Amino acid sequence: MNPCAHIAADIVARDVAFADIVARAGLPPGRRASPVSERFPSLIRSITYQLLATAAAATIHVRVVDACGGQVSVESVLAAGADNLRAAGLSRTKAAAMLDLAAHARDQRVQLGAHGRMSDAQIIEEVTAVHGIGPWTTQMYLMHTMGRRDVWPAGDFGVRSGWSIVHGLDELISEKQLRHSGDALSGVRSDVAWYCWRAVHFERLKR
């Protein structure tokens, strides 16, 4: 069986409430670690997107890339400096986070090349030591850049909303409740989160 088909079937077997969204959304995406060269830019992008609507974040991130001379790297972020990053539309906190991440990567306090050999917990500990980078940014990095299958962003509003839609809840599930509910789906929670996001997407199409 296709590994992604096995994961989809496993999710439904453990929580039948996901049967409809699995049927509608299809198989979850394949996951594999991105090349080392893409890891720093992906973290910079995640910092941009923190607590912003997608469209606004996308616009600002284009400006961030421009401020870095068209290519995001440790060297180009450090060269851009706080003023140019803030002029791109970033808050003071986000600009500082990008510069601190670049300094950590330069000094090997964040070992991007070693992340493929590190556990989720080790990566979280290392990356969240950067000023201004919290759990959500690191979780997105683990899921989308490092291809980890069992990341559970219980604090993500979209995941909470999707879970509530899938289970027909009258009220938005709390982060604490969702963290506990996710225990039953351990091992495939990155894909459960993906289905929750898809549920939100389909719900918006009804409006």
MDAnalysis code that builds the backbone (N, CA, C; Angstrom):
import MDAnalysis as mda
import numpy as np

u = mda.Universe.empty(621, n_residues=207, atom_resindex=np.repeat(np.arange(207), 3), trajectory=True)
u.add_TopologyAttr("name", ["N", "CA", "C"] * 207)
u.add_TopologyAttr("resid", np.arange(1, 208))
u.add_TopologyAttr("resname", ["MET", "ASN", "PRO", "CYS", "ALA", "HIS", "ILE", "ALA", "ALA", "ASP", "ILE", "VAL", "ALA", "ARG", "ASP", "VAL", "ALA", "PHE", "ALA", "ASP", "ILE", "VAL", "ALA", "ARG", "ALA", "GLY", "LEU", "PRO", "PRO", "GLY", "ARG", "ARG", "ALA", "SER", "PRO", "VAL", "SER", "GLU", "ARG", "PHE", "PRO", "SER", "LEU", "ILE", "ARG", "SER", "ILE", "THR", "TYR", "GLN", "LEU", "LEU", "ALA", "THR", "ALA", "ALA", "ALA", "ALA", "THR", "ILE", "HIS", "VAL", "ARG", "VAL", "VAL", "ASP", "ALA", "CYS", "GLY", "GLY", "GLN", "VAL", "SER", "VAL", "GLU", "SER", "VAL", "LEU", "ALA", "ALA", "GLY", "ALA", "ASP", "ASN", "LEU", "ARG", "ALA", "ALA", "GLY", "LEU", "SER", "ARG", "THR", "LYS", "ALA", "ALA", "ALA", "MET", "LEU", "ASP", "LEU", "ALA", "ALA", "HIS", "ALA", "ARG", "ASP", "GLN", "ARG", "VAL", "GLN", "LEU", "GLY", "ALA", "HIS", "GLY", "ARG", "MET", "SER", "ASP", "ALA", "GLN", "ILE", "ILE", "GLU", "GLU", "VAL", "THR", "ALA", "VAL", "HIS", "GLY", "ILE", "GLY", "PRO", "TRP", "THR", "THR", "GLN", "MET", "TYR", "LEU", "MET", "HIS", "THR", "MET", "GLY", "ARG", "ARG", "ASP", "VAL", "TRP", "PRO", "ALA", "GLY", "ASP", "PHE", "GLY", "VAL", "ARG", "SER", "GLY", "TRP", "SER", "ILE", "VAL", "HIS", "GLY", "LEU", "ASP", "GLU", "LEU", "ILE", "SER", "GLU", "LYS", "GLN", "LEU", "ARG", "HIS", "SER", "GLY", "ASP", "ALA", "LEU", "SER", "GLY", "VAL", "ARG", "SER", "ASP", "VAL", "ALA", "TRP", "TYR", "CYS", "TRP", "ARG", "ALA", "VAL", "HIS", "PHE", "GLU", "ARG", "LEU", "LYS", "ARG"])
u.atoms.positions = np.array([
    [0.848, -1.199, 0.000],
    [0.000, 0.000, 0.000],
    [0.885, 1.251, 0.000],
    [0.467, 2.248, -0.755],
    [1.121, 3.551, -0.722],
    [1.222, 4.027, 0.728],
    [2.407, 4.472, 1.184],
    [2.549, 4.905, 2.581],
    [1.543, 5.972, 2.994],
    [1.251, 6.906, 2.085],
    [0.281, 7.958, 2.415],
    [-1.130, 7.385, 2.522],
    [-1.442, 6.380, 1.712],
    [-2.744, 5.718, 1.806],
    [-2.859, 4.968, 3.127],
    [-1.761, 4.372, 3.544],
    [-1.747, 3.670, 4.835],
    [-1.996, 4.652, 5.975],
    [-1.368, 5.835, 5.909],
    [-1.551, 6.841, 6.949],
    [-3.001, 7.314, 6.988],
    [-3.587, 7.585, 5.811],
    [-4.984, 8.031, 5.753],
    [-5.911, 6.983, 6.360],
    [-5.678, 5.729, 6.011],
    [-6.513, 4.642, 6.538],
    [-6.330, 4.503, 8.047],
    [-5.114, 4.689, 8.500],
    [-4.825, 4.585, 9.934],
    [-5.550, 5.666, 10.714],
    [-5.561, 6.886, 10.170],
    [-6.260, 7.990, 10.844],
    [-7.746, 7.686, 10.986],
    [-8.350, 7.218, 9.906],
    [-9.787, 6.910, 9.944],
    [-10.068, 5.744, 10.888],
    [-9.180, 4.761, 10.904],
    [-9.370, 3.608, 11.792],
    [-9.334, 4.035, 13.258],
    [-8.524, 5.029, 13.552],
    [-8.408, 5.480, 14.943],
    [-9.452, 6.521, 15.318],
    [-9.924, 7.285, 14.327],
    [-10.936, 8.318, 14.594],
    [-11.821, 8.427, 13.363],
    [-12.958, 7.737, 13.415],
    [-13.830, 7.641, 12.247],
    [-14.403, 8.992, 11.824],
    [-14.345, 9.981, 12.713],
    [-14.840, 11.318, 12.355],
    [-14.072, 11.900, 11.167],
    [-12.866, 11.407, 10.915],
    [-12.061, 11.909, 9.813],
    [-12.406, 11.258, 8.469],
    [-13.328, 10.310, 8.452],
    [-13.623, 9.585, 7.219],
    [-14.052, 10.518, 6.088],
    [-14.922, 11.465, 6.378],
    [-15.433, 12.353, 5.328],
    [-14.347, 13.260, 4.762],
    [-13.555, 13.871, 5.641],
    [-12.529, 14.790, 5.141],
    [-11.421, 14.027, 4.414],
    [-11.115, 12.810, 4.846],
    [-10.119, 12.000, 4.137],
    [-10.628, 11.670, 2.735],
    [-11.905, 11.315, 2.641],
    [-12.483, 10.998, 1.336],
    [-12.493, 12.219, 0.424],
    [-12.743, 13.364, 0.989],
    [-12.852, 14.582, 0.193],
    [-11.482, 15.168, -0.166],
    [-10.554, 15.167, 0.785],
    [-9.253, 15.797, 0.571],
    [-8.245, 14.878, -0.094],
    [-8.484, 13.577, -0.028],
    [-7.534, 12.645, -0.615],
    [-6.381, 12.324, 0.318],
    [-5.303, 11.820, -0.249],
    [-4.170, 11.384, 0.569],
    [-3.378, 12.577, 1.085],
    [-2.788, 12.449, 2.262],
    [-1.942, 13.530, 2.777],
    [-0.675, 13.648, 1.946],
    [0.017, 14.771, 2.051],
    [1.229, 14.960, 1.248],
    [2.365, 14.053, 1.704],
    [3.226, 13.695, 0.771],
    [4.438, 12.998, 1.146],
    [5.336, 13.927, 1.944],
    [6.133, 13.370, 2.816],
    [6.989, 14.212, 3.659],
    [8.426, 13.701, 3.599],
    [9.329, 14.624, 3.345],
    [10.751, 14.301, 3.398],
    [11.508, 15.565, 3.761],
    [12.648, 15.407, 4.380],
    [13.433, 16.563, 4.800],
    [13.934, 17.343, 3.590],
    [13.826, 18.660, 3.668],
    [14.332, 19.523, 2.604],
    [15.855, 19.576, 2.671],
    [16.499, 19.913, 1.559],
    [17.960, 20.078, 1.580],
    [18.378, 21.126, 2.606],
    [19.589, 20.994, 3.101],
    [20.093, 21.922, 4.123],
    [19.987, 23.369, 3.651],
    [20.221, 23.610, 2.373],
    [20.209, 24.978, 1.837],
    [18.842, 25.648, 1.950],
    [17.770, 24.860, 2.093],
    [16.419, 25.416, 2.163],
    [15.932, 25.620, 3.597],
    [16.679, 25.152, 4.561],
    [16.191, 25.157, 5.940],
    [16.196, 26.549, 6.558],
    [17.268, 27.289, 6.378],
    [17.301, 28.653, 6.920],
    [16.235, 29.534, 6.273],
    [16.126, 29.566, 4.934],
    [15.054, 30.386, 4.332],
    [13.656, 30.002, 4.811],
    [13.422, 28.721, 5.065],
    [12.090, 28.308, 5.503],
    [11.784, 28.821, 6.905],
    [12.793, 28.853, 7.764],
    [12.588, 29.409, 9.103],
    [12.339, 30.911, 9.042],
    [13.050, 31.593, 8.168],
    [12.824, 33.026, 7.991],
    [11.389, 33.275, 7.516],
    [10.935, 32.448, 6.581],
    [9.572, 32.586, 6.080],
    [8.567, 32.358, 7.200],
    [8.794, 31.355, 8.041],
    [7.870, 31.074, 9.140],
    [7.804, 32.232, 10.122],
    [8.943, 32.878, 10.361],
    [8.938, 34.043, 11.243],
    [8.042, 35.137, 10.652],
    [8.166, 35.369, 9.357],
    [7.319, 36.373, 8.700],
    [5.843, 36.065, 8.913],
    [5.486, 34.789, 8.796],
    [4.076, 34.387, 8.803],
    [3.458, 34.302, 10.195],
    [4.258, 34.403, 11.254],
    [3.716, 34.305, 12.610],
    [2.603, 35.339, 12.833],
    [1.439, 34.852, 13.233],
    [0.327, 35.713, 13.661],
    [-0.153, 36.695, 12.599],
    [0.049, 36.352, 11.322],
    [-0.427, 37.206, 10.231],
    [-1.337, 36.407, 9.303],
    [-2.286, 37.093, 8.689],
    [-3.086, 36.473, 7.644],
    [-2.164, 36.136, 6.474],
    [-2.495, 35.067, 5.759],
    [-1.615, 34.553, 4.710],
    [-1.279, 35.600, 3.656],
    [-2.285, 36.342, 3.179],
    [-2.052, 37.312, 2.111],
    [-1.107, 38.418, 2.561],
    [-1.325, 38.930, 3.761],
    [-0.464, 40.000, 4.276],
    [0.959, 39.491, 4.478],
    [1.078, 38.274, 5.013],
    [2.400, 37.699, 5.253],
    [3.153, 37.487, 3.944],
    [2.433, 37.027, 2.914],
    [3.071, 36.781, 1.617],
    [3.633, 38.074, 1.034],
    [2.878, 39.156, 1.152],
    [3.332, 40.456, 0.649],
    [4.578, 40.925, 1.377],
    [4.562, 40.798, 2.693],
    [5.711, 41.235, 3.490],
    [6.929, 40.370, 3.190],
    [6.697, 39.072, 3.006],
    [7.842, 38.187, 2.787],
    [8.542, 38.481, 1.460],
    [7.784, 38.860, 0.453],
    [8.401, 39.278, -0.818],
    [9.342, 40.456, -0.569],
    [8.915, 41.381, 0.267],
    [9.748, 42.548, 0.589],
    [10.982, 42.142, 1.395],
    [10.806, 41.151, 2.276],
    [11.948, 40.652, 3.057],
    [12.999, 40.065, 2.115],
    [12.535, 39.263, 1.158],
    [13.456, 38.673, 0.181],
    [14.169, 39.770, -0.602],
    [13.427, 40.792, -0.996],
    [14.032, 41.921, -1.714],
    [15.089, 42.617, -0.847],
    [14.778, 42.773, 0.453],
    [15.722, 43.421, 1.366],
    [17.002, 42.606, 1.516],
    [16.881, 41.309, 1.253],
    [18.044, 40.414, 1.331],
    [18.728, 40.250, -0.024],
    [18.409, 41.115, -0.952],
    [19.060, 41.079, -2.256],
    [18.547, 39.991, -3.169],
    [17.352, 39.499, -2.897],
    [16.732, 38.500, -3.760],
    [16.963, 37.063, -3.335],
    [17.805, 36.844, -2.343],
    [18.062, 35.490, -1.864],
    [18.286, 35.515, -0.358],
    [17.491, 34.727, 0.367],
    [17.597, 34.688, 1.824],
    [18.684, 33.706, 2.236],
    [19.662, 34.204, 2.966],
    [20.732, 33.370, 3.508],
    [21.180, 33.982, 4.819],
    [21.985, 33.257, 5.560],
    [22.523, 33.802, 6.806],
    [23.220, 35.129, 6.540],
    [24.047, 35.144, 5.522],
    [24.831, 36.344, 5.209],
    [23.946, 37.499, 4.751],
    [22.936, 37.201, 3.913],
    [22.109, 38.289, 3.371],
    [21.195, 38.889, 4.429],
    [20.737, 38.083, 5.377],
    [19.907, 38.617, 6.470],
    [20.746, 39.514, 7.368],
    [21.943, 39.060, 7.724],
    [22.828, 39.880, 8.560],
    [23.201, 41.176, 7.853],
    [23.422, 41.089, 6.547],
    [23.783, 42.279, 5.780],
    [22.617, 43.261, 5.669],
    [21.396, 42.729, 5.609],
    [20.210, 43.600, 5.495],
    [20.065, 44.463, 6.737],
    [20.218, 43.860, 7.912],
    [20.128, 44.619, 9.152],
    [18.711, 44.935, 9.572],
    [18.562, 45.387, 10.789],
    [17.241, 45.611, 11.376],
    [16.424, 46.658, 10.632],
    [17.047, 47.767, 10.255],
    [16.289, 48.859, 9.627],
    [15.665, 48.422, 8.307],
    [16.432, 47.735, 7.470],
    [15.895, 47.289, 6.181],
    [14.826, 46.218, 6.359],
    [15.010, 45.350, 7.326],
    [13.997, 44.317, 7.574],
    [12.705, 44.938, 8.090],
    [12.830, 45.933, 8.956],
    [11.627, 46.607, 9.453],
    [10.948, 47.408, 8.350],
    [11.742, 47.966, 7.449],
    [11.173, 48.715, 6.328],
    [10.386, 47.811, 5.394],
    [10.673, 46.520, 5.429],
    [9.924, 45.556, 4.615],
    [8.543, 45.279, 5.194],
    [8.308, 45.740, 6.409],
    [7.003, 45.555, 7.024],
    [7.010, 44.674, 8.248],
    [8.189, 44.241, 8.669],
    [8.285, 43.391, 9.848],
    [8.194, 44.220, 11.127],
    [7.686, 43.605, 12.179],
    [7.718, 44.237, 13.491],
    [9.151, 44.234, 14.013],
    [9.391, 45.023, 15.022],
    [10.712, 45.047, 15.641],
    [11.099, 43.650, 16.151],
    [10.114, 42.943, 16.732],
    [10.366, 41.614, 17.287],
    [10.750, 40.614, 16.201],
    [10.049, 40.649, 15.072],
    [10.336, 39.703, 13.997],
    [11.684, 39.998, 13.337],
    [11.987, 41.262, 13.149],
    [13.284, 41.614, 12.578],
    [14.405, 41.136, 13.495],
    [14.219, 41.334, 14.803],
    [15.230, 40.886, 15.772],
    [15.356, 39.369, 15.754],
    [14.214, 38.677, 15.596],
    [14.246, 37.213, 15.558],
    [15.033, 36.712, 14.352],
    [14.837, 37.346, 13.203],
    [15.569, 36.937, 12.001],
    [17.067, 37.143, 12.168],
    [17.438, 38.266, 12.742],
    [18.854, 38.548, 12.938],
    [19.464, 37.601, 13.971],
    [18.712, 37.286, 15.013],
    [19.223, 36.366, 16.029],
    [19.340, 34.952, 15.466],
    [18.380, 34.556, 14.637],
    [18.470, 33.247, 13.987],
    [19.709, 33.184, 13.093],
    [19.936, 34.236, 12.338],
    [21.110, 34.265, 11.462],
    [22.397, 34.160, 12.273],
    [22.448, 34.859, 13.403],
    [23.638, 34.794, 14.259],
    [23.820, 33.392, 14.836],
    [22.715, 32.767, 15.253],
    [22.780, 31.396, 15.786],
    [23.260, 30.415, 14.717],
    [22.758, 30.587, 13.498],
    [23.164, 29.682, 12.408],
    [24.630, 29.904, 12.037],
    [25.037, 31.152, 11.997],
    [26.437, 31.481, 11.681],
    [27.387, 30.854, 12.696],
    [26.993, 30.902, 13.967],
    [27.861, 30.414, 15.041],
    [27.647, 28.940, 15.366],
    [26.776, 28.276, 14.584],
    [26.485, 26.853, 14.772],
    [25.779, 26.543, 16.095],
    [25.137, 27.557, 16.670],
    [24.273, 27.278, 17.820],
    [22.965, 26.662, 17.330],
    [22.568, 26.973, 16.100],
    [21.512, 26.251, 15.389],
    [22.212, 25.507, 14.264],
    [22.224, 24.181, 14.380],
    [22.982, 23.345, 13.444],
    [22.057, 22.778, 12.372],
    [21.756, 23.601, 11.393],
    [20.788, 23.223, 10.368],
    [21.189, 21.940, 9.649],
    [22.459, 21.755, 9.410],
    [22.926, 20.568, 8.704],
    [22.788, 19.297, 9.497],
    [22.639, 19.415, 10.811],
    [22.518, 18.235, 11.676],
    [21.075, 17.883, 12.006],
    [20.135, 18.728, 11.604],
    [18.751, 18.525, 12.022],
    [18.154, 17.205, 11.532],
    [18.618, 16.711, 10.400],
    [18.104, 15.431, 9.910],
    [18.429, 14.272, 10.827],
    [19.444, 14.421, 11.661],
    [19.857, 13.361, 12.583],
    [19.368, 13.605, 13.999],
    [18.662, 14.702, 14.207],
    [18.217, 15.073, 15.550],
    [16.743, 14.745, 15.756],
    [16.362, 14.527, 16.999],
    [14.957, 14.270, 17.328],
    [14.167, 15.568, 17.267],
    [12.834, 15.452, 17.211],
    [11.982, 16.640, 17.224],
    [12.282, 17.487, 18.460],
    [12.394, 16.831, 19.613],
    [12.614, 17.558, 20.863],
    [13.939, 18.306, 20.843],
    [14.971, 17.694, 20.288],
    [16.277, 18.359, 20.207],
    [16.229, 19.581, 19.299],
    [15.516, 19.455, 18.184],
    [15.396, 20.586, 17.256],
    [14.597, 21.716, 17.902],
    [13.510, 21.359, 18.569],
    [12.690, 22.375, 19.243],
    [13.512, 23.125, 20.281],
    [14.284, 22.395, 21.075],
    [15.111, 23.036, 22.101],
    [16.126, 23.988, 21.476],
    [16.732, 23.573, 20.377],
    [17.759, 24.379, 19.732],
    [17.171, 25.621, 19.079],
    [16.090, 25.445, 18.314],
    [15.538, 26.562, 17.541],
    [14.809, 27.567, 18.424],
    [14.111, 27.092, 19.447],
    [13.381, 28.027, 20.315],
    [14.308, 28.804, 21.247],
    [15.602, 28.469, 21.244],
    [16.572, 29.277, 21.991],
    [16.830, 30.610, 21.288],
    [16.417, 30.701, 20.023],
    [16.536, 31.954, 19.274],
    [15.485, 32.933, 19.773],
    [15.896, 34.152, 20.042],
    [14.974, 35.180, 20.510],
    [13.850, 35.390, 19.498],
    [12.590, 35.251, 19.956],
    [11.443, 35.531, 19.100],
    [10.909, 34.345, 18.332],
    [11.535, 33.168, 18.462],
    [11.010, 31.971, 17.799],
    [10.376, 31.079, 18.857],
    [9.082, 30.816, 18.684],
    [8.355, 30.006, 19.642],
    [7.987, 28.641, 19.085],
    [7.140, 27.925, 19.796],
    [6.762, 26.568, 19.394],
    [6.128, 26.493, 18.007],
    [5.231, 27.437, 17.661],
    [4.519, 27.340, 16.383],
    [5.492, 27.376, 15.211],
    [6.411, 28.324, 15.217],
    [7.373, 28.436, 14.117],
    [8.190, 27.159, 13.993],
    [8.613, 26.628, 15.116],
    [9.419, 25.405, 15.095],
    [8.592, 24.213, 14.627],
    [7.330, 24.154, 15.029],
    [6.454, 23.066, 14.576],
    [6.251, 23.113, 13.063],
    [6.054, 24.311, 12.505],
    [5.902, 24.421, 11.055],
    [7.179, 23.975, 10.338],
    [8.305, 24.316, 10.916],
    [9.593, 23.902, 10.359],
    [9.725, 22.379, 10.390],
    [9.381, 21.775, 11.503],
    [9.466, 20.314, 11.613],
    [8.551, 19.625, 10.614],
    [7.333, 20.133, 10.457],
    [6.360, 19.511, 9.569],
    [6.719, 19.700, 8.100],
    [6.913, 20.951, 7.710],
    [7.001, 21.285, 6.293],
    [8.418, 21.234, 5.730],
    [9.405, 21.479, 6.560],
    [10.784, 21.498, 6.078],
    [11.526, 20.211, 6.410],
    [11.321, 19.714, 7.618],
    [12.015, 18.496, 8.034],
    [11.204, 17.226, 7.772],
    [9.952, 17.389, 7.345],
    [9.142, 16.237, 6.949],
    [8.786, 15.297, 8.087],
    [8.661, 15.818, 9.298],
    [8.362, 14.965, 10.449],
    [6.863, 14.654, 10.502],
    [6.556, 13.416, 10.819],
    [5.180, 12.921, 10.739],
    [4.358, 13.120, 12.009],
    [4.999, 13.353, 13.138],
    [4.227, 13.358, 14.383],
    [4.350, 14.675, 15.135],
    [4.152, 15.760, 14.429],
    [4.147, 17.092, 15.033],
    [2.693, 17.485, 15.284],
    [2.416, 18.007, 16.461],
    [1.028, 18.314, 16.812],
    [0.907, 19.776, 17.254],
    [0.612, 20.683, 16.313],
    [0.485, 22.108, 16.633],
    [-0.884, 22.430, 17.235],
    [-1.071, 21.987, 18.466],
    [-2.386, 22.118, 19.107],
    [-2.779, 23.572, 19.348],
    [-1.815, 24.468, 19.343],
    [-2.135, 25.871, 19.537],
    [-2.484, 26.602, 18.255],
    [-2.356, 25.944, 17.118],
    [-2.652, 26.581, 15.829],
    [-4.161, 26.751, 15.670],
    [-4.591, 27.967, 15.377],
    [-6.026, 28.249, 15.283],
    [-6.687, 27.425, 14.174],
    [-5.988, 27.253, 13.059],
    [-6.559, 26.472, 11.961],
    [-6.753, 25.018, 12.321],
    [-5.801, 24.453, 13.048],
    [-5.926, 23.058, 13.471],
    [-7.072, 22.913, 14.472],
    [-7.163, 23.840, 15.393],
    [-8.275, 23.799, 16.360],
    [-9.619, 23.946, 15.641],
    [-9.678, 24.850, 14.680],
    [-10.925, 25.058, 13.939],
    [-11.288, 23.825, 13.125],
    [-10.299, 23.261, 12.435],
    [-10.560, 22.081, 11.620],
    [-10.998, 20.890, 12.440],
    [-10.354, 20.685, 13.566],
    [-10.743, 19.584, 14.454],
    [-12.199, 19.758, 14.898],
    [-12.552, 20.986, 15.245],
    [-13.921, 21.266, 15.690],
    [-14.929, 21.020, 14.575],
    [-14.567, 21.380, 13.344],
    [-15.442, 21.128, 12.189],
    [-15.601, 19.636, 11.954],
    [-14.491, 18.922, 11.929],
    [-14.511, 17.472, 11.673],
    [-15.376, 16.739, 12.689],
    [-15.311, 17.189, 13.945],
    [-16.043, 16.494, 15.012],
    [-17.400, 17.131, 15.322],
    [-17.787, 18.133, 14.522],
    [-19.109, 18.732, 14.698],
    [-19.313, 19.405, 16.036],
    [-18.267, 20.027, 16.553],
    [-18.358, 20.665, 17.863],
    [-19.060, 22.021, 17.753],
    [-19.824, 22.362, 18.763],
    [-20.518, 23.650, 18.776],
    [-19.578, 24.803, 19.115],
    [-18.520, 24.499, 19.861],
    [-17.559, 25.518, 20.247],
    [-16.152, 25.088, 19.835],
    [-15.291, 26.072, 19.632],
    [-13.914, 25.799, 19.250],
    [-13.205, 25.045, 20.371],
    [-12.596, 23.933, 20.024],
    [-11.876, 23.150, 21.021],
    [-10.694, 23.957, 21.558],
    [-10.400, 23.810, 22.833],
    [-9.287, 24.539, 23.435],
    [-7.964, 23.857, 23.088],
    [-6.892, 24.612, 23.219],
    [-5.573, 24.034, 22.963],
    [-5.300, 22.859, 23.908],
    [-5.663, 22.999, 25.162],
    [-5.443, 21.927, 26.142],
    [-6.213, 20.670, 25.773],
    [-7.477, 20.844, 25.397],
    [-8.298, 19.690, 25.006],
    [-7.746, 19.028, 23.745],
    [-7.311, 19.849, 22.793],
    [-6.810, 19.306, 21.533],
    [-5.492, 18.566, 21.744],
    [-4.656, 19.101, 22.617],
    [-3.394, 18.424, 22.916],
    [-3.675, 17.016, 23.452],
    [-4.660, 16.932, 24.331],
    [-5.030, 15.633, 24.912],
    [-5.680, 14.730, 23.863],
    [-6.579, 15.269, 23.056],
    [-7.277, 14.469, 22.038],
    [-6.310, 13.906, 21.007],
    [-5.244, 14.660, 20.738],
    [-4.271, 14.210, 19.752],
    [-3.470, 13.003, 20.183],
    [-3.468, 12.705, 21.473],
    [-2.706, 11.553, 21.963],
    [-3.129, 10.259, 21.278],
    [-4.410, 10.152, 20.955],
    [-4.935, 8.926, 20.342],
    [-4.446, 8.754, 18.902],
    [-3.859, 9.804, 18.343],
    [-3.396, 9.758, 16.948],
    [-1.881, 9.909, 16.859],
    [-1.214, 9.594, 17.933],
    [0.237, 9.688, 17.981],
    [0.878, 8.915, 16.835],
    [1.868, 9.536, 16.215],
    [2.579, 8.917, 15.105],
    [2.215, 9.499, 13.753],
    [1.003, 10.048, 13.653],
    [0.540, 10.602, 12.367],
    [-0.072, 11.996, 12.542],
    [0.299, 12.679, 13.608],
    [-0.392, 13.930, 13.926],
    [-0.087, 15.072, 12.964],
    [1.049, 15.034, 12.269],
    [1.282, 16.053, 11.237],
    [0.216, 15.950, 10.151],
    [-0.147, 14.715, 9.815],
    [-1.147, 14.503, 8.770],
    [-2.553, 14.787, 9.278],
    [-2.795, 14.523, 10.547],
    [-4.079, 14.909, 11.148],
    [-4.225, 16.424, 11.080],
    [-3.150, 17.146, 11.398],
    [-3.186, 18.612, 11.306],
    [-3.484, 19.051, 9.874],
    [-2.873, 18.371, 8.905],
    [-3.116, 18.709, 7.495],
    [-4.583, 18.530, 7.149],
    [-5.194, 17.455, 7.613],
    [-6.628, 17.254, 7.347],
    [-7.473, 18.310, 8.057],
    [-7.047, 18.750, 9.221],
    [-7.786, 19.821, 9.903],
    [-7.737, 21.106, 9.080],
    [-6.579, 21.417, 8.536],
    [-6.467, 22.615, 7.679],
    [-7.333, 22.481, 6.428],
    [-7.372, 21.272, 5.858],
    [-8.209, 21.053, 4.681],
    [-9.690, 21.209, 5.034],
    [-10.068, 20.786, 6.218],
    [-11.466, 20.934, 6.648],
    [-11.853, 22.408, 6.710],
    [-10.946, 23.239, 7.203],
    [-11.201, 24.679, 7.248],
    [-11.334, 25.227, 5.826],
    [-10.448, 24.768, 4.932],
    [-10.497, 25.218, 3.536],
    [-11.849, 24.900, 2.900],
    [-12.310, 23.674, 3.066],
    [-13.595, 23.287, 2.455],
    [-14.760, 24.033, 3.104],
    [-14.665, 24.310, 4.380],
    [-15.724, 25.040, 5.065],
    [-15.833, 26.459, 4.497],
    [-14.692, 27.061, 4.192],
    [-14.707, 28.420, 3.631],
    [-15.304, 28.450, 2.247],
    [-15.151, 27.370, 1.505],
    [-15.716, 27.321, 0.151],
    [-17.247, 27.345, 0.160],
    [-17.846, 27.005, 1.293],
    [-19.312, 27.003, 1.401],
    [-19.866, 28.418, 1.531],
    [-19.016, 29.357, 1.932],
    [-19.517, 30.707, 2.214],
    [-19.707, 31.526, 0.960],
])
